[in-house]
Amino acid sequence: MRLDKYLKVSRLIKRRTVAKEACDEGRVLVNGKIAKAGTEVKVGDVIEIQLGSRTVKAMVTQLHEHALKEDAAEMYKLL
């Protein structure tokens, strides 16, 4: 699954366009490397997002094309 789509479906970032912009600006890392929006994400990857002055670090636990609001939090584990 594409990184920008995963960030949106898992609700780590609210909109896919915002997720793409964050990737384009180099504020998203996957396994310690700067990632583009089209980077393929798989279970076990660690995603680090720099949002303003805070950093969110999460490990991918599940991949779903669509997720309900209640199920979105199960797609990752905060580190």
C-alpha positions in Angstrom: 0.0 0.0 0.0 1.2 3.5 -0.8 2.5 5.5 2.2 0.2 8.5 1.7 -2.9 6.2 1.4 -1.8 4.3 4.6 -1.4 7.5 6.6 -4.9 8.6 5.5 -6.7 5.2 6.1 -5.0 4.7 9.5 -5.9 8.3 10.3 -2.4 9.2 11.4 -2.9 12.1 9.0 -6.4 13.3 8.2 -6.2 13.9 4.5 -4.3 12.1 1.7 -3.2 15.4 0.2 -1.7 16.6 3.5 0.0 13.2 3.8 1.5 13.6 0.3 2.7 17.2 1.1 4.4 16.0 4.3 6.2 13.3 2.3 7.2 15.7 -0.4 8.7 18.0 2.3 10.7 15.2 3.8 8.9 15.1 7.1 8.0 11.4 6.9 10.5 8.6 7.5 10.0 4.9 7.0 12.5 2.7 8.8 14.8 5.7 9.3 14.9 6.8 5.7 13.1 9.8 4.1 10.1 8.4 2.2 8.1 9.6 -0.8 4.3 9.4 -1.0 4.5 6.3 -3.3 6.8 4.3 -1.0 5.3 0.8 -0.4 4.4 0.2 3.3 4.4 -3.3 4.7 3.6 -4.8 8.1 6.5 -4.2 10.5 7.7 -0.9 9.0 8.3 1.9 11.4 6.9 5.3 10.3 8.1 8.6 11.9 6.1 11.7 11.2 7.3 15.2 12.1 4.3 17.4 12.8 5.4 20.9 13.9 7.4 20.5 17.0 6.3 17.0 17.9 7.2 13.7 16.3 4.8 10.7 16.0 6.5 7.2 15.7 4.3 4.2 14.9 4.8 0.6 13.7 2.6 -0.8 11.0 0.6 -3.8 12.4 -2.1 -4.2 9.7 -2.9 -3.1 6.2 -6.5 -2.4 5.1 -7.7 -0.6 1.9 -10.6 0.8 3.9 -11.0 1.1 7.7 -13.8 2.3 9.9 -12.9 5.0 12.4 -13.1 2.4 15.3 -10.7 0.0 13.5 -8.2 2.6 12.3 -6.2 2.6 15.5 -5.6 -1.1 15.2 -3.5 -0.6 12.0 -0.6 0.8 14.0 1.1 0.7 17.4 2.6 3.9 18.7 6.2 3.7 19.8 
